[in-house]
Amino acid sequence: MSKYPAPQFSTALLHPKYWGVWFGFGLLFATVTLLPYKATNKLGRAIGLLGLKLGKSRAHVARRNLELAFPEMAASEREAIVIENFKNSGLAIFETAIAWVWPNWRIEKHFSFENKQHMLDLEAQGRGVLVVCVHALNLELTARAFSLFAPGYGVYRPHTNPAYDFIQYWGRTRFGNHMVDRKDVKGMLKILRKGNRLWYLPDHDYNRKNSVFVPFFAVKDACTTAGTGVLVDASKCAVVTASSFRTYNNYHLQIDNDISANFPRKDAVGAATVMNKAIETVILRGLPQWMWLHKRFKTMEDPSIKKGIRYD
């Protein structure tokens, strides 16, 4: 089975230039371990509000994304989503730490599950599953919740800071999940063909290479990865959208039924169109909790148009 090689600890990671990383994660882990969830929730959302005041460029990106995606929505409604999105972004810092250090019993206390049996039935059938998640701000918690009953493989991109990379890999794999290199397409296909689960996030703009332009909300030509069709065609896997969104102090992980039969074969544009429609449904379940701070529509279909013109 293809796995991303685990970063190894060495004394070089204790160099003073990495002390800030160790201290920051140590403080973060101690906070979510010692404080009750309600306290970290309030603290995280307060940090998010501070980020809204300081991060004016990111706030502009979020507003522009929502304007493009929902042009008929009232400006006041979009602004309320932006504010809530920043609050959730601050909370995401603590949610990541929670996902990496909380014991199972604390995770279970705050999670409810919908349609969990469907995932287990697919496993019993020996079918590989492309578990399509979205970039919800609590994404790390979604992966952790899956580890309670259906661990799988996440697509991994190493961090440029080796100390951060070591901690990140440790946190993501210590409860049973595995990692596969994001460039290892053959490894991904092997995972699916052997009946395992691969988490996949096709909801961002990954630039022009290996992408097609299909509708995403109100944007008719959103740059969308063509990888979904490649994986489905080559592995004949099941395709299941799944997401967890926060309600008050708890999270609900919803697993949808297999939609692989809806995908046209050998048709990258058709597959990406089907995938985007399914993703839209998921995002609408927790609109303020999706990563609107990312420049989702930065790549234009016409390569002669200046990149990023949508955000001017």
ZAMARGU-4260 file (C-alpha; in steps of 0.2 Angstrom, whole numbers, plus 5000, padded with zeros to 4 digits):
<rodrens>
0) 5000/5000/5000 | 5007/5017/4995 | 5010/5028/5010 | 5019/5045/5012 | 5035/5042/5022
5) 5034/5048/5039 | 5045/5063/5043 | 5058/5057/5055 | 5063/5066/5072 | 5081/5072/5073
10) 5090/5083/5085 | 5091/5096/5071 | 5072/5100/5074 | 5077/5106/5091 | 5088/5120/5084
15) 5083/5137/5091 | 5075/5143/5074 | 5062/5130/5077 | 5058/5134/5095 | 5044/5146/5090
20) 5035/5131/5082 | 5037/5119/5097 | 5032/5133/5109 | 5017/5138/5098 | 5010/5120/5096
25) 5014/5116/5114 | 5004/5131/5120 | 4990/5126/5108 | 4989/5108/5114 | 4989/5113/5132
30) 4975/5125/5129 | 4963/5112/5121 | 4968/5099/5133 | 4966/5109/5149 | 4951/5121/5145
35) 4933/5115/5142 | 4928/5116/5124 | 4916/5130/5127 | 4931/5141/5133 | 4941/5137/5117
40) 4926/5140/5106 | 4924/5157/5113 | 4943/5161/5112 | 4945/5155/5095 | 4930/5165/5088
45) 4937/5180/5097 | 4954/5178/5088 | 4944/5176/5072 | 4936/5193/5075 | 4953/5201/5078
50) 4959/5193/5061 | 4944/5201/5052 | 4950/5218/5058 | 4969/5215/5054 | 4967/5204/5038
55) 4958/5217/5027 | 4965/5208/5011 | 4958/5191/5016 | 4941/5199/5020 | 4941/5207/5003
60) 4944/5189/4995 | 4930/5182/5006 | 4918/5196/5001 | 4922/5194/4982 | 4920/5175/4983
65) 4903/5177/4990 | 4898/5191/4978 | 4903/5180/4963 | 4895/5164/4970 | 4879/5172/4976
70) 4876/5188/4966 | 4858/5189/4970 | 4861/5188/4989 | 4859/5204/4999 | 4875/5212/5003
75) 4871/5213/5022 | 4868/5194/5021 | 4885/5191/5013 | 4893/5202/5026 | 4886/5192/5040
80) 4893/5177/5032 | 4910/5185/5031 | 4910/5189/5049 | 4905/5172/5054 | 4918/5165/5042
85) 4932/5174/5051 | 4926/5168/5068 | 4926/5150/5062 | 4943/5153/5055 | 4950/5158/5072
90) 4941/5143/5080 | 4949/5132/5067 | 4966/5134/5075 | 4959/5126/5091 | 4949/5113/5081
95) 4965/5107/5072 | 4974/5105/5089 | 4958/5096/5096 | 4959/5084/5081 | 4977/5080/5084
100) 4977/5078/5103 | 4960/5074/5110 | 4957/5056/5116 | 4943/5046/5107 | 4931/5049/5121
105) 4932/5068/5120 | 4929/5067/5101 | 4914/5055/5103 | 4906/5067/5116 | 4905/5081/5103
110) 4901/5071/5087 | 4885/5064/5080 | 4885/5053/5064 | 4873/5051/5050 | 4873/5037/5037
115) 4889/5029/5045 | 4883/5012/5040 | 4884/5016/5022 | 4903/5018/5023 | 4905/5002/5032
120) 4894/4993/5019 | 4905/4999/5005 | 4920/4992/5015 | 4912/4975/5017 | 4909/4975/4998
125) 4927/4978/4996 | 4924/4994/4986 | 4937/5008/4987 | 4929/5024/4991 | 4934/5042/4986
130) 4928/5051/5001 | 4925/5069/4994 | 4926/5082/5008 | 4926/5101/5006 | 4938/5114/5014
135) 4927/5116/5029 | 4937/5125/5042 | 4935/5110/5054 | 4942/5098/5040 | 4955/5091/5052
140) 4941/5086/5064 | 4932/5078/5050 | 4946/5066/5046 | 4948/5063/5065 | 4930/5058/5067
145) 4932/5046/5052 | 4947/5038/5061 | 4934/5032/5075 | 4926/5020/5063 | 4933/5021/5045
150) 4951/5027/5044 | 4959/5030/5027 | 4971/5039/5017 | 4973/5058/5016 | 4982/5067/5002
155) 4998/5075/5010 | 5008/5090/5006 | 5024/5093/5016 | 5026/5109/5026 | 5041/5119/5021
160) 5046/5120/5040 | 5052/5103/5045 | 5047/5105/5063 | 5030/5110/5058 | 5029/5096/5046
165) 5034/5083/5059 | 5021/5089/5071 | 5008/5090/5057 | 5011/5072/5051 | 5011/5065/5069
170) 4994/5073/5072 | 4986/5067/5057 | 4992/5049/5058 | 4992/5045/5076 | 4974/5039/5077
175) 4975/5027/5062 | 4974/5037/5047 | 4988/5037/5034 | 4995/5049/5021 | 4999/5048/5002
180) 5009/5060/4993 | 4998/5072/4983 | 5008/5069/4967 | 5007/5050/4969 | 4992/5047/4957
185) 4997/5029/4955 | 4997/5027/4974 | 4980/5034/4975 | 4973/5022/4962 | 4981/5008/4972
190) 4973/5013/4988 | 4956/5013/4979 | 4958/4997/4969 | 4962/4988/4986 | 4946/4993/4993
195) 4952/5007/5004 | 4946/5025/5007 | 4955/5040/5000 | 4950/5058/5006 | 4949/5070/4991
200) 4946/5089/4991 | 4942/5095/4973 | 4933/5111/4979 | 4948/5123/4977 | 4956/5132/4962
205) 4972/5122/4959 | 4977/5132/4944 | 4976/5128/4925 | 4986/5112/4924 | 4975/5097/4924
210) 4959/5107/4926 | 4943/5111/4917 | 4931/5125/4918 | 4914/5121/4924 | 4900/5130/4934
215) 4902/5132/4953 | 4888/5141/4961 | 4885/5156/4950 | 4902/5156/4942 | 4900/5147/4925
220) 4918/5145/4921 | 4926/5140/4938 | 4943/5132/4937 | 4940/5114/4943 | 4952/5099/4945
225) 4950/5085/4932 | 4957/5073/4944 | 4940/5067/4950 | 4936/5059/4933 | 4953/5051/4932
230) 4952/5042/4948 | 4934/5036/4946 | 4937/5030/4928 | 4953/5021/4933 | 4948/5013/4949
235) 4929/5011/4947 | 4928/5017/4965 | 4913/5023/4975 | 4911/5042/4977 | 4904/5048/4993
240) 4903/5066/4999 | 4905/5068/5018 | 4906/5084/5029 | 4905/5089/5047 | 4899/5106/5052
245) 4898/5113/5069 | 4881/5117/5078 | 4883/5126/5095 | 4896/5115/5104 | 4895/5099/5094
250) 4898/5093/5076 | 4888/5082/5064 | 4896/5071/5052 | 4885/5068/5037 | 4890/5054/5025
255) 4880/5054/5008 | 4876/5039/4997 | 4887/5033/4983 | 4885/5044/4968 | 4898/5035/4957
260) 4884/5030/4945 | 4881/5048/4941 | 4898/5051/4933 | 4900/5050/4914 | 4915/5040/4909
265) 4930/5047/4900 | 4923/5064/4901 | 4933/5076/4912 | 4921/5091/4910 | 4906/5080/4914
270) 4914/5072/4929 | 4919/5089/4936 | 4902/5096/4933 | 4894/5082/4943 | 4907/5084/4957
275) 4904/5102/4958 | 4885/5100/4960 | 4888/5088/4974 | 4900/5099/4982 | 4888/5114/4982
280) 4875/5104/4991 | 4888/5100/5005 | 4894/5118/5006 | 4877/5125/5008 | 4874/5114/5024
285) 4887/5125/5033 | 4890/5140/5022 | 4899/5151/5034 | 4911/5137/5039 | 4918/5134/5021
290) 4935/5142/5017 | 4929/5158/5008 | 4946/5166/5012 | 4954/5156/4997 | 4954/5164/4980
295) 4942/5151/4973 | 4940/5160/4956 | 4957/5166/4953 | 4961/5156/4937 | 4952/5163/4921
300) 4947/5151/4907 | 4956/5163/4894 | 4974/5162/4898 | 4977/5179/4890 | 4967/5187/4905
305) 4977/5193/4919 | 4977/5180/4933 | 4967/5186/4948 | 4957/5199/4939 | 4941/5193/4948
310) 4948/5200/4964 | 4953/5218/4958
</rodrens>
